[in-house]
Structure formats: structure tokens, C-alpha cells
Amino acid sequence: MSARTVSDMVLQLQMLSRAIEVQAAAHLEEAGTSLRNLSVLLCAVSGEKTQGELAELACLDKSTMVHTLDELERGGLASRKPAPHDRRARVVEVTDRGRELVAATEAQLDSIYESVLDRLPEADREPFLRSLSLLAANPIETPKTAVRAPRRRSTR
């Protein structure tokens, strides 16, 4: 088999990501939430992060992040408070109700991920996940003259 080009890799990753997003969105809708809301909660649950930091982690533009946090606050899932180091910034805290939602949806997401990984031979699963984590943790450096990639808005 010949080596894949970058465009092939991007397309393949996008196709896999989109398939997972569609499945997750359907399951999460039944739980009364969206993939975007849950993604923000998952990024915020580990500790104090500002809205900007969460937008970066969740791959959301700033206006979508504000809208998402408004929804999470209305639902009693998260709250915003001034950051101790910069009163202009807002830190997002996940409420007990938000933590319950994260815990309640964990099994559904695990099931989706398992169904994806089940398509790989068992011996390939752990190396695939390890490699994916390594690639995600060490992103490609963006040239200073490059145009910023557009932020993807999550489907509702």
C-alpha cells in the first residue's frame, strides 16, 4: 500500500470524527444535552479555566463559546466568575449538576468509542490511541504567515 498524502489523512480523520460526532449527538440528545455543551463541560470539569482557554480546548470560536456558556448557566450546569489573576477574564466552574451530567453520559460515549475501536484488530487499538494522543498533545506548529484555520461550529 502506498503512503498516504496529507490530504488523505485530513479527509480520513474528518470522516472518522464526523461519524463519531453524529453518533454522539444522537445519544446525547436523548440525554437532554448536545455534544458541544458536553465537550465544554468535559474541558472545564478538570479545573479552573477561562472562557478563552475553554474555547481553545473545545475548538470553538469565542461567540459560540459565550452562547454555549449562556446555555450551560441557564441549565444550572456551569457558572462564570471573575478570574483571580485577571478580573476581565471569566473562569468557568462546573456545578454539581454539570458533573452529574458528565458522569451520566460517560457510558454512552465509551460505548461509541468502543464501537469505533472494535473495527480495529485488538492488538492495534492501544498503539492507535497512544499515537493519537501523542499527535494531539504535540500539534503541528503553525507558520506565522499562515491563515488561521476556521473554527468549526458544533452541530446542535
C-alpha positions in Angstrom: 0.0 0.0 0.0 1.4 3.4 -0.9 1.9 6.1 1.7 -1.0 8.5 2.3 -0.8 12.1 1.4 -1.6 14.8 3.9 -4.9 15.5 2.3 -5.9 11.8 2.5 -5.0 11.8 6.2 -7.0 15.0 6.8 -10.0 13.6 5.0 -9.8 10.3 6.8 -9.6 12.0 10.2 -12.5 14.3 9.3 -14.7 11.4 8.2 -14.0 9.4 11.4 -14.5 12.5 13.5 -17.8 13.3 11.8 -19.1 9.7 12.2 -18.3 9.9 15.9 -19.9 13.3 16.2 -23.2 12.2 14.5 -23.5 9.1 16.8 -22.6 11.1 19.9 -25.1 13.9 19.0 -27.9 11.4 18.7 -27.2 9.7 22.0 -26.6 13.0 23.9 -29.9 14.4 22.5 -31.7 11.6 24.3 -29.8 12.7 27.5 -31.1 16.2 27.0 -27.8 17.8 26.0 -25.6 18.5 23.0 -22.1 17.4 22.0 -21.0 21.0 22.1 -22.3 21.5 25.7 -20.8 18.2 26.9 -17.5 19.0 25.2 -17.2 22.3 27.1 -18.2 20.6 30.4 -15.6 17.9 29.8 -12.9 20.5 29.2 -14.0 22.6 32.2 -14.5 19.8 34.8 -10.8 19.3 35.4 -10.2 22.7 37.0 -10.4 26.4 36.6 -10.2 27.5 33.0 -11.1 30.8 31.5 -13.7 31.1 28.7 -10.8 31.7 26.2 -8.9 28.6 27.4 -12.1 26.5 27.1 -12.8 27.9 23.6 -9.3 26.8 22.5 -9.6 23.4 24.1 -13.1 22.7 22.7 -12.2 24.1 19.3 -15.0 26.8 19.4 -14.9 30.4 18.4 -15.4 33.0 21.1 -19.0 33.9 20.2 -20.0 30.2 20.1 -18.3 29.7 23.5 -20.3 32.6 25.0 -23.6 31.2 23.6 -22.7 27.8 24.9 -21.8 29.1 28.4 -25.1 31.0 28.5 -26.9 27.7 27.8 -24.9 25.9 30.4 -25.6 28.6 33.0 -29.3 28.6 32.2 -29.4 24.8 32.7 -27.6 25.1 36.0 -24.6 23.1 34.6 -21.9 25.7 34.9 -21.2 29.2 36.2 -18.8 32.0 35.4 -16.9 34.1 37.9 -14.1 36.7 37.6 -10.7 35.1 37.3 -8.5 35.8 40.4 -5.5 36.7 38.2 -7.4 38.9 35.7 -10.8 40.4 36.6 -11.5 41.0 32.9 -11.4 37.2 32.3 -14.1 34.8 33.4 -13.4 31.4 34.9 -15.9 28.6 34.3 -16.9 26.3 37.1 -18.9 23.1 36.5 -21.7 22.8 39.0 -22.7 19.5 40.8 -25.5 19.2 38.2 -23.0 19.6 35.4 -20.7 16.9 37.0 -23.7 14.6 37.2 -24.4 15.1 33.5 -20.8 14.3 32.6 -20.9 11.2 34.7 -24.3 10.1 33.3 -23.1 10.4 29.7 -19.7 8.8 30.2 -21.0 5.3 29.5 -22.7 6.4 26.3 -19.6 8.0 25.0 -17.5 5.0 26.0 -19.9 2.7 24.1 -19.5 4.9 20.9 -15.7 4.9 21.2 -15.6 1.1 21.8 -17.8 0.6 18.6 -15.2 2.6 16.7 -12.2 0.8 18.2 -13.9 -2.6 17.7 -13.3 -2.2 14.0 -9.6 -2.4 14.6 -7.7 -5.7 15.4 -7.3 -5.8 19.2 -3.5 -5.6 19.0 -3.8 -2.3 17.1 -6.2 -0.4 19.5 -3.7 0.6 22.2 -1.0 1.7 19.8 -3.6 3.7 17.8 -4.9 5.5 20.9 -1.3 6.2 22.1 -0.3 7.6 18.8 -3.4 9.7 18.5 -2.8 11.1 22.0 0.8 11.9 21.1 -0.2 13.7 17.9 -2.9 15.7 19.6 -0.6 16.7 22.5 2.1 17.9 20.1 0.2 19.9 17.4 1.9 20.9 14.2 3.5 24.4 14.6 1.5 26.9 12.6 3.7 29.2 10.4 3.4 32.9 11.4 2.2 33.8 8.0 -0.4 31.1 7.8 -4.1 32.0 7.8 -5.8 30.7 10.9 -7.9 27.6 10.3 -11.6 28.4 10.6 -13.2 27.4 13.9 -15.8 24.7 13.5 -19.2 25.3 15.0 -20.6 22.2 16.5 -24.0 21.0 15.3 -26.8 21.2 17.8 
